[in-house]
Amino acid sequence: MDDSVDLQRRRIVGATIAMIGLADAGVIGRAYGQSLQAASPGGDASLAPIRQIDAGVLDVGYAQSGPSGGPAAILLHGWPYDIHSYGEVVPLLAGAGYRVIVPYLRGYGSTRFLSADTPRNGQQVVTALDIVALMDALKIDQAVLGGYDWGARTADIIAALWPERVKALVSVSGYLIGSQAANRKPLPPPAELQWWYQYYFATERGALGYAANLDAFNKLIWQLASPKWQFDDATYRRSAASFRNPDHVAIVIHNYRWRLGLAQGEARYDALEQRLAAAPAISVPTITLEGDANGAPHPEPAAYAKKFSGMYLHRTIGGGIGHNLPQEAPNAFAQAIQQAAHL
């Protein structure tokens, strides 16, 4: 047997034994029971009221639920989505005793830059620094981090660069840390086709088109990324309100141009990006998730399993689950947060 396969098997067996022990001790039984009673995916769960706090270069808008003294869970959304991806996850975790924080990323919702002079930068490391600054502002030393899309990349980066701040990690689509050098390498044509919007955004026509057709564009992304998710107009509109942020278009366009090396990042982040370009391993306890109907570009689980050097489990969630996994499968996501915290 290959050593890496054997190591992976031993990790999974060890994690399973640990979970059985916790369940027998009553540590996670109550929380899992509550998770299984969740409301329907994509439901109209309210995350109000939205709070604001100065953190780093931002005035961050965030939802908070659960006991203030509970273990912290920070849930991070992707593009083009928002905090409502976690509308059904939040009450599950709050009911299980977690202090749940769901922030709007830069360029979304009520999150604003404190200074007009701050670059509207979307490079990968800045959202991670934003969340670390938020943790500092909220006096959270360590949290379970969960995310998908941009949120998963952000959580991965924090776990890789500042593992002491991460109790455990739940990452949809696994290891998403990238580099400009890696992104210069061409992909097979079918994979390049999936990234059509990245090339559209590389042009001025694309930037103008995104701004002019925001809802039509983002609704199309939802449909392509989650082809079996039957969301209604009310569900889309609830999240679409966050795209009216005055910096949304600038952040999105810069993010995708930076990936291709078509836009510069800030020089003060060069050292951190160099560390990320080396694809550092993630040592914190981790569960990766994937939907069985994810229509967005994503790596195969086997391609990233070795990047997680600590306790590690992977689950593929069936039933036609697409890219926005927390909103489409809230029970599975909430259970993963709880289990990862006890690996």
Secondary structure, 3 states (H helix, E strand, C coil): CCHHHHHHHHHHHHHHHHHHHHHHCCCCHHHHHHHCCCCCCCCCCCCCCCEEEEECCEEEEEEEECCCCCCEEEEECCCCCCHHHHCCHHHHHHHCCCEEEEECCCCCCCCEECCCCCCCCCCHHHHHHHHHHHHHHCCCCCEEEEECCHHHHHHHHHHHHCHHHEEEEEEECCCCCCCHHHHCCCCCHHHHHHCHHHHHHCCHHHHHHHHHCHHHHHHHHHHHHCCCCCCCHHHHHHHHHHHHCCCHHHHHHHHHHHHCCCCCCCHHHHHHHHHHHCCCCECCCEEEEEECCCCCCCCCHHHHHHHECCCEEEEEECCCCCCCHHHHCHHHHHHHHHHHCCC
